[in-house]
Amino acid sequence: MKSKIVLVSPASREANNGNWHTAHRWAKFLSGHCDIAVTQQWNADGETPDAMIALHARRSAPAIHAWAAQHPHKPLIVVLTGTDLYRDIHRGADAQQSLRLATQLVVLQEEGLAELSQELQRKACVIFQSAPRLSPAVKSSQRFRVVMVGHLRDEKDPVTFMQAARLCAGAAYFDQIGAGLDAALADAARLAADQLPHYRWLGGLPRPLTRQRIKRAHVLVNSSVMEGGAHVILEAVQSGTPVLASRISGNLGMLGADYAGYFDVGDAAGLAALVKRCATEPAFLAHLQNQCALRAELFEPAVEKRHVLKLLASVIKESP
């Protein structure tokens, strides 16, 4: 008989963010091996699953705590997001309690383990997210294109991207993709689009179209102030598009400490300098592309699936 698993994700399909894509992808991986139900919340009513996977220590805390109270001896896997790792678990009682209750913790990039105590690290593992590889596009020789993908909110720091665009007039064309979740940031994007002919805010786009724009860009920018493991970074790597990223733990864990495409958080001038260097120095751009290619194997769907199945099998086997 197949195991019954409940996967709790606070993000819905409509949110179209990295957390929802992680939940959706893991459900697909597990669907052939167990009965999997995805929900935004869980209570003790109805049939009892054999294990819970919860995405987000703070936002899924009610489901996590209810599960642990009702089924203290059943497996509970908690997958930690960026706001978990770099904010909530350091100051939020609900998130801290979720860590203590978890049977197993999962972080989505190598540097995430450093945010956990030694005690918590003993029940933690790293599982990189994944995306299918796309055949690299022939990039435009007329316009050097830069793209940033992420809903407009403070954690993503979209303003640094806009400011860099102001500093790159005549050097590159900037496309910003993401819904205006923050009204002030949406206003800033509209103003930049009105003032800068080489900057566009495209709003939220369907994932397939977004991936095609990443594929056709010369570089992808991730300027976030915190990331658990940015899905757009691995999508760029899997599309043959190098990345310019803020020097934060979550990005270091995705691209490696020695990656040459980092800029300091909020440093629009530093980002603009990197964009200009990529646009004018083919050897530097090729170096970034080669460094990204060396990380690509980490982001293969078959690899992620193998680790997810192995994790679930281990906790089910060990449960009483």
Secondary structure, DSSP 8 states (H G I E B T S, - for coil): ---EEEEE-SS-GGG-SHHHHHHHHHHHHHHTTSEEEEES---SSS---SEEEEE-TTTTHHHHHHHHHH-TTS-EEEE--HHIIIIIHHH-HHHHHHHHH-SEEEESSGGGGGGS-HHHHTTEEE--------------SS--EEEEES-SSGGG-HHHHHHHHHHTTTT-EEEEES---SHHHHHHHHHHHHH-TTEEEEE---HHHHHHHHHHSSEEEE--S--SS-HHHHHHHTTT--EEEES-HHHHHHH-TT-S-EE-TT-HHHHHHHHHHHHH-HHHHHHHHHHHHHHGGGG-HHHHHHHHHHHHHHHHHH--
